[in-house]
Amino acid sequence: MSELMISDIGDLINCDNWAVVREQYNYHYHNITTPVELASNIRAGGHVWPGGYEVFFITSDGGVICHGCAIAEYSNVVDSIRRDISDGWRIVGSEYSSGCEGYGHCDHCDGEIG
């Protein structure tokens, strides 16, 4: 079985032949239009580097969801993305807390962002 690693730019790499298995496997997308892009964002973690700023998600109705709630409610979010419905769960983008005033709390858990 091949060993895999994630490159510094987020690609999934096969260590046996250094081939790219999947581009942007672990990547923070700014615009999210598919469940694959959402999964990549979640795999990339709740903080961006450099700086360690906290990542949060923007829903189609302008709501804010923290990284933890996006994971906890993943099935609801993916269903909304696939069905293209604006029910408060369809994530359309991600942002990070650096310089984003007004995004202080998650709309789902009321946890502080940033």
N, CA, C and O of each residue as an XYZ file, in Angstrom:
456
protein
N       0.839     -1.179      0.000
C       0.000      0.000      0.000
C       0.887      1.247      0.000
O       1.884      1.307      0.720
N       0.528      2.209     -0.789
C       1.297      3.442     -0.903
C       1.087      4.333      0.312
O       0.001      4.379      0.891
N       2.140      5.032      0.682
C       2.022      6.040      1.718
C       1.706      7.358      1.052
O       2.199      7.662     -0.035
N       0.864      8.146      1.729
C       0.451      9.426      1.190
C       0.885     10.545      2.133
O       1.064     10.330      3.332
N       1.049     11.721      1.583
C       1.358     12.898      2.392
C       0.660     14.102      1.776
O       0.260     14.083      0.612
N       0.524     15.136      2.571
C      -0.055     16.389      2.093
C       1.076     17.385      1.902
O       1.859     17.635      2.818
N       1.153     17.951      0.708
C       2.216     18.913      0.405
C       1.939     20.237      1.102
O       0.860     20.443      1.657
N       2.917     21.128      1.068
C       2.755     22.432      1.712
C       1.715     23.311      1.017
O       1.273     24.306      1.591
N       1.323     22.966     -0.194
C       0.267     23.728     -0.881
C      -1.080     23.001     -0.848
O      -2.035     23.443     -1.486
N      -1.163     21.890     -0.109
C      -2.436     21.212      0.092
C      -2.748     20.065     -0.836
O      -3.843     19.508     -0.765
N      -1.820     19.686     -1.713
C      -2.063     18.562     -2.612
C      -1.787     17.247     -1.884
O      -0.889     17.177     -1.045
N      -2.555     16.211     -2.203
C      -2.320     14.875     -1.674
C      -1.320     14.183     -2.601
O      -1.553     14.080     -3.805
N      -0.200     13.708     -2.032
C       0.912     13.180     -2.812
C       1.139     11.705     -2.481
O       1.087     11.308     -1.317
N       1.392     10.892     -3.520
C       1.804      9.497     -3.340
C       3.312      9.500     -3.110
O       4.072      9.927     -3.980
N       3.750      9.026     -1.942
C       5.183      9.066     -1.594
C       6.018      8.076     -2.393
O       7.238      8.225     -2.453
N       5.407      7.076     -3.003
C       6.162      6.101     -3.792
C       6.721      6.705     -5.079
O       7.862      6.437     -5.456
N       5.906      7.523     -5.750
C       6.348      8.085     -7.027
C       6.218      9.614     -7.090
O       6.467     10.217     -8.134
N       5.830     10.230     -5.980
C       5.670     11.680     -5.842
C       4.617     12.261     -6.790
O       4.649     13.446     -7.121
N       3.690     11.411     -7.218
C       2.608     11.880     -8.084
C       1.510     12.542     -7.241
O       1.252     12.143     -6.105
N       0.883     13.545     -7.816
C      -0.245     14.199     -7.152
C      -1.466     13.303     -7.303
O      -1.902     13.021     -8.420
N      -2.015     12.857     -6.182
C      -3.207     12.016     -6.182
C      -4.448     12.885     -6.296
O      -5.366     12.573     -7.054
N      -4.473     13.983     -5.538
C      -5.595     14.918     -5.619
C      -5.090     16.323     -5.315
O      -4.501     16.568     -4.262
N      -5.327     17.240     -6.245
C      -4.950     18.632     -6.033
C      -5.890     19.269     -5.017
O      -7.072     18.933     -4.946
N      -5.354     20.180     -4.245
C      -6.103     20.969     -3.265
C      -6.956     20.091     -2.352
O      -8.116     20.401     -2.080
N      -6.372     19.007     -1.892
C      -7.022     18.076     -0.969
C      -7.238     18.707      0.403
O      -8.222     18.419      1.085
N      -6.316     19.560      0.792
C      -6.289     20.178      2.107
C      -6.056     21.665      1.879
O      -4.927     22.141      2.002
N      -7.128     22.413      1.542
C      -6.974     23.762      1.018
C      -8.135     24.628      1.492
O      -9.276     24.170      1.544
N      -7.841     25.881      1.839
C      -8.896     26.820      2.232
C      -9.416     27.555      0.993
O      -8.785     28.494      0.510
N     -10.553     27.125      0.494
C     -11.221     27.817     -0.613
C     -11.941     29.043     -0.063
O     -12.558     28.981      1.000
N     -11.862     30.143     -0.780
C     -12.614     31.342     -0.375
C     -14.086     31.197     -0.774
O     -14.982     31.500      0.014
N     -14.326     30.735     -1.995
C     -15.696     30.465     -2.469
C     -15.917     28.961     -2.448
O     -15.078     28.197     -2.924
N     -17.037     28.544     -1.899
C     -17.349     27.120     -1.783
C     -18.628     26.845     -2.560
O     -19.686     27.397     -2.257
N     -18.513     25.969     -3.582
C     -19.672     25.660     -4.419
C     -19.998     24.175     -4.454
O     -21.051     23.789     -4.962
N     -19.109     23.332     -3.921
C     -19.321     21.887     -3.967
C     -18.986     21.259     -2.611
O     -18.246     21.849     -1.824
N     -19.525     20.067     -2.332
C     -19.145     19.354     -1.112
C     -17.648     19.021     -1.062
O     -17.075     18.949      0.025
N     -17.013     18.820     -2.207
C     -15.573     18.533     -2.249
C     -14.780     19.738     -1.741
O     -13.833     19.574     -0.972
N     -15.158     20.938     -2.162
C     -14.483     22.147     -1.678
C     -14.709     22.346     -0.185
O     -13.795     22.766      0.524
N     -15.900     22.054      0.299
C     -16.173     22.145      1.735
C     -15.306     21.165      2.508
O     -14.701     21.536      3.514
N     -15.236     19.917      2.051
C     -14.429     18.901      2.729
C     -12.957     19.304      2.754
O     -12.275     19.090      3.756
N     -12.463     19.885      1.663
C     -11.084     20.346      1.610
C     -10.840     21.435      2.649
O      -9.816     21.425      3.332
N     -11.777     22.373      2.770
C     -11.674     23.435      3.769
C     -11.632     22.863      5.177
O     -10.823     23.288      6.002
N     -12.493     21.909      5.446
C     -12.541     21.315      6.783
C     -11.241     20.574      7.079
O     -10.702     20.689      8.180
N     -10.733     19.816      6.108
C      -9.456     19.115      6.294
C      -8.311     20.087      6.533
O      -7.369     19.770      7.259
N      -8.384     21.268      5.928
C      -7.313     22.258      6.065
C      -7.235     22.826      7.471
O      -6.236     23.448      7.831
N      -8.265     22.622      8.264
C      -8.220     23.036      9.664
C      -8.917     24.347      9.945
O      -9.336     25.068      9.040
N      -9.027     24.627     11.213
C      -9.770     25.796     11.679
C      -8.980     27.077     11.754
O      -9.499     28.105     12.189
N      -7.706     27.030     11.328
C      -6.865     28.229     11.356
C      -6.035     28.302     10.082
O      -5.685     27.274      9.502
N      -5.725     29.511      9.651
C      -4.855     29.714      8.491
C      -3.478     30.142      8.970
O      -3.330     30.759     10.025
N      -2.468     29.799      8.165
C      -1.089     30.162      8.487
C      -0.483     30.879      7.304
O      -0.780     30.516      6.166
N       0.350     31.876      7.517
C       0.827     32.350      8.813
C      -0.235     33.203      9.501
O      -1.179     33.679      8.872
N      -0.062     33.377     10.757
C      -0.935     34.240     11.542
C      -1.826     33.503     12.506
O      -2.148     34.027     13.572
N      -2.238     32.285     12.153
C      -3.089     31.508     13.039
C      -4.500     32.056     13.178
O      -5.165     31.814     14.185
N      -4.962     32.794     12.172
C      -6.305     33.369     12.244
C      -7.364     32.279     12.125
O      -7.199     31.310     11.384
N      -8.442     32.452     12.862
C      -9.511     31.454     12.871
C     -10.335     31.514     11.588
O     -10.698     32.595     11.122
N     -10.627     30.346     11.024
C     -11.454     30.239      9.824
C     -12.915     30.121     10.240
O     -13.242     29.430     11.205
N     -13.790     30.803      9.505
C     -15.226     30.635      9.694
C     -15.881     30.591      8.327
O     -15.263     30.935      7.319
N     -17.122     30.170      8.298
C     -17.833     29.981      7.037
C     -19.001     30.946      6.928
O     -19.621     31.311      7.927
N     -19.288     31.352      5.701
C     -20.404     32.250      5.389
C     -21.485     31.434      4.687
O     -21.199     30.684      3.753
N     -22.717     31.583      5.137
C     -23.826     30.861      4.512
C     -24.508     31.734      3.460
O     -24.268     32.939      3.386
N     -25.351     31.114      2.660
C     -26.015     31.817      1.557
C     -26.939     32.929      2.048
O     -27.241     33.858      1.299
N     -27.386     32.841      3.292
C     -28.253     33.894      3.829
C     -27.482     34.919      4.658
O     -28.079     35.734      5.363
N     -26.146     34.873      4.569
C     -25.313     35.852      5.260
C     -24.932     35.465      6.675
O     -24.311     36.258      7.383
N     -25.286     34.279      7.097
C     -24.942     33.818      8.436
C     -23.479     33.418      8.533
O     -22.780     33.288      7.528
N     -23.034     33.228      9.769
C     -21.655     32.851     10.056
C     -21.672     31.554     10.850
O     -22.393     31.428     11.840
N     -20.870     30.588     10.406
C     -20.767     29.296     11.091
C     -19.299     29.030     11.387
O     -18.446     29.162     10.509
N     -19.009     28.652     12.634
C     -17.627     28.347     13.009
C     -17.201     26.993     12.425
O     -18.031     26.208     11.968
N     -15.914     26.748     12.453
C     -15.347     25.511     11.919
C     -15.929     24.289     12.624
O     -16.265     23.299     11.974
N     -16.048     24.354     13.938
C     -16.583     23.226     14.708
C     -18.018     22.892     14.353
O     -18.368     21.717     14.248
N     -18.855     23.900     14.166
C     -20.247     23.655     13.793
C     -20.367     23.153     12.363
O     -21.266     22.369     12.058
N     -19.469     23.594     11.476
C     -19.470     23.072     10.102
C     -19.184     21.574     10.112
O     -19.763     20.821      9.329
N     -18.290     21.148     11.000
C     -18.006     19.714     11.125
C     -19.196     18.991     11.737
O     -19.624     17.955     11.228
N     -19.730     19.531     12.825
C     -20.841     18.884     13.537
C     -22.098     18.782     12.670
O     -22.853     17.817     12.786
N     -22.320     19.756     11.816
C     -23.521     19.805     10.973
C     -23.200     19.510      9.514
O     -23.911     19.945      8.608
N     -22.123     18.768      9.300
C     -21.630     18.498      7.935
C     -22.718     17.928      7.027
O     -22.851     18.372      5.887
N     -23.492     16.965      7.497
C     -24.513     16.352      6.635
C     -25.581     17.370      6.231
O     -26.041     17.344      5.090
N     -25.982     18.257      7.128
C     -26.950     19.304      6.778
C     -26.363     20.268      5.753
O     -27.037     20.658      4.800
N     -25.101     20.647      5.955
C     -24.447     21.586      5.047
C     -24.300     20.979      3.649
O     -24.612     21.626      2.650
N     -23.824     19.735      3.588
C     -23.645     19.081      2.282
C     -24.980     18.915      1.562
O     -25.064     19.122      0.352
N     -26.017     18.544      2.300
C     -27.348     18.408      1.703
C     -27.803     19.743      1.099
O     -28.341     19.769     -0.008
N     -27.595     20.827      1.807
C     -27.993     22.145      1.315
C     -27.181     22.569      0.096
O     -27.718     23.185     -0.825
N     -25.883     22.241      0.086
C     -25.048     22.569     -1.082
C     -25.507     21.758     -2.287
O     -25.672     22.305     -3.377
N     -25.713     20.460     -2.097
C     -26.126     19.594     -3.219
C     -27.485     19.994     -3.785
O     -27.683     19.974     -5.000
N     -28.414     20.356     -2.914
C     -29.764     20.712     -3.356
C     -29.912     22.196     -3.675
O     -30.970     22.636     -4.125
N     -28.839     22.974     -3.438
C     -28.826     24.415     -3.716
C     -30.005     25.127     -3.045
O     -30.739     25.887     -3.676
N     -30.161     24.856     -1.742
C     -31.238     25.501     -0.989
C     -30.655     26.440      0.054
O     -29.603     26.169      0.634
N     -31.347     27.542      0.285
C     -30.918     28.530      1.269
C     -31.744     28.338      2.534
O     -32.724     29.043      2.774
N     -31.324     27.368      3.334
C     -32.048     27.043      4.554
C     -31.249     27.396      5.806
O     -31.577     26.955      6.907
N     -30.198     28.196      5.626
C     -29.342     28.564      6.741
C     -28.124     27.675      6.892
O     -27.241     27.976      7.695
N     -28.055     26.584      6.137
C     -26.923     25.663      6.220
C     -26.021     25.691      4.994
O     -24.893     25.202      5.062
N     -26.478     26.244      3.881
C     -25.662     26.196      2.662
C     -24.484     27.163      2.771
O     -24.644     28.379      2.667
N     -23.312     26.597      2.979
C     -22.088     27.378      3.056
C     -21.656     27.749      1.637
O     -21.603     26.902      0.745
N     -21.349     29.039      1.449
C     -20.951     29.528      0.132
C     -19.534     30.082      0.119
O     -19.000     30.395     -0.945
N     -18.921     30.207      1.297
C     -17.568     30.735      1.336
C     -16.944     30.600      2.707
O     -17.605     30.263      3.690
N     -15.654     30.872      2.743
C     -14.942     30.892      4.018
C     -14.140     32.179      4.103
O     -13.796     32.795      3.094
N     -13.861     32.553      5.311
C     -13.094     33.764      5.587
C     -12.293     33.488      6.843
O     -12.522     32.484      7.517
N     -11.375     34.348      7.160
C     -10.645     34.202      8.411
C     -10.732     35.500      9.191
O     -10.993     36.567      8.634
N     -10.511     35.388     10.484
C     -10.839     36.454     11.415
C      -9.950     37.686     11.355
O     -10.262     38.670     12.024
N      -8.886     37.691     10.611
C      -7.998     38.852     10.532
C      -8.700     40.036      9.882
O      -9.035     39.992      8.699
N      -8.916     41.060     10.630
C      -9.466     42.281     10.077
C     -10.936     42.231      9.713
O     -11.446     43.175      9.111
N     -11.625     41.173     10.056
C     -13.054     41.073      9.740
C     -13.862     41.471     10.962
O     -14.201     40.636     11.801
N     -14.158     42.727     11.048
C     -14.939     43.188     12.189
C     -16.408     42.873     11.949
O     -16.885     42.936     10.816
N     -17.108     42.543     12.994
C     -18.527     42.240     12.880
C     -18.834     40.761     12.803
O     -20.006     40.386     12.842
N     -17.832     39.904     12.694
C     -18.049     38.463     12.668
C     -17.575     37.880     13.993
O     -16.633     37.088     14.022
N     -18.218     38.263     15.080
C     -17.744     37.899     16.394
C     -18.211     36.568     16.928
O     -17.525     35.969     17.756
N     -19.377     36.073     16.475
C     -19.938     34.848     17.045
C     -20.581     33.958     15.978
O     -21.126     34.436     14.982
N     -20.498     32.662     16.221
C     -21.154     31.684     15.349
C     -22.662     31.785     15.523
O     -23.158     31.885     16.645
N     -23.388     31.760     14.412
C     -24.843     31.844     14.474
C     -25.479     30.558     14.981
O     -26.651     30.561     15.357
N     -24.735     29.465     14.998
C     -25.306     28.190     15.449
C     -25.051     27.951     16.949
O     -25.982     27.645     17.694
N     -23.802     28.088     17.385
C     -23.466     27.777     18.780
C     -23.210     29.005     19.621
O     -23.051     28.895     20.837
N     -23.165     30.181     19.001
C     -22.876     31.451     19.649
C     -21.448     31.515     20.191
O     -21.132     32.378     21.011
N     -20.583     30.602     19.733
C     -19.182     30.644     20.144
C     -18.465     31.815     19.511
O     -18.798     32.240     18.405
N     -17.479     32.332     20.219
C     -16.726     33.474     19.726
C     -15.810     33.050     18.578
O     -15.167     32.002     18.641
N     -15.757     33.870     17.537
C     -14.870     33.642     16.395
C     -13.798     34.713     16.426
O     -14.094     35.906     16.485
N     -12.580     34.286     16.387
C     -11.478     35.221     16.334
C     -10.754     35.317     17.606
O      -9.789     36.075     17.712
